Amino acid sequence: MRKLLTMNEASEYLGISKLTLYGWVSERKLGFIKVGRLVKFKQEHLDRWIDQHTVKARSVSQERVDVSSEH
């Protein structure tokens, strides 16, 4: 098993502030593990969350349709 990430490590990994991460944990926007009073994260869970929240790029043909419909 891999090492669990701390709040500091997880916020740095995600590129967000600890305050934002605390808010997301409070709102249960992403999974976490309670170790006593500590909150920890599995990196693979964070990676899965990132994948689930990645906005896919449009295809080139779709962009052409959007541009031509504006005129």
C-alpha positions in Angstrom: 0.0 0.0 0.0 1.2 3.5 -0.8 1.7 6.2 1.7 -1.4 8.3 2.5 -1.2 12.0 1.7 -1.7 14.7 4.3 -3.8 17.7 3.8 -0.7 19.7 2.9 0.5 17.1 0.4 -2.9 16.7 -1.1 -3.5 20.4 -1.5 -0.1 20.8 -3.1 -0.7 17.7 -5.4 -4.1 19.2 -6.6 -2.6 22.7 -6.8 -5.2 24.2 -4.5 -5.1 25.9 -1.1 -5.5 24.0 2.1 -8.6 26.1 2.8 -10.2 25.0 -0.4 -9.4 21.4 0.3 -10.8 21.7 3.8 -14.0 23.0 2.2 -14.2 20.2 -0.3 -13.7 17.6 2.5 -16.4 19.3 4.6 -18.7 19.2 1.6 -17.6 15.6 0.8 -16.7 16.6 -2.8 -13.9 14.1 -2.8 -13.0 11.0 -0.9 -10.8 11.0 2.2 -9.8 8.7 5.0 -10.1 9.5 8.7 -7.2 8.3 10.9 -8.3 9.4 14.3 -8.8 13.1 14.0 -6.5 13.3 10.9 -7.7 13.5 7.3 -5.7 11.6 4.8 -5.9 10.9 1.1 -5.0 8.1 -1.3 -3.2 9.5 -4.3 -5.1 7.1 -6.6 -8.4 8.4 -5.3 -7.2 12.0 -6.1 -6.1 10.8 -9.5 -9.6 9.3 -10.1 -11.3 12.5 -8.9 -9.1 14.5 -11.4 -10.1 12.2 -14.2 -13.8 12.4 -13.4 -13.6 16.2 -13.4 -11.5 16.7 -16.5 -13.4 18.6 -19.2 -12.8 17.0 -22.5 -11.6 19.1 -25.5 -13.9 19.4 -28.4 -12.9 17.8 -31.7 -11.8 20.0 -34.5 -14.9 19.2 -36.6 -17.1 20.3 -33.7 -15.3 23.6 -33.4 -15.9 24.3 -37.0 -19.6 23.7 -36.6 -19.7 26.1 -33.6 -17.8 28.8 -35.5 -20.0 28.5 -38.7 -23.2 28.6 -36.7 -22.2 32.0 -35.2 -22.4 33.7 -38.6 
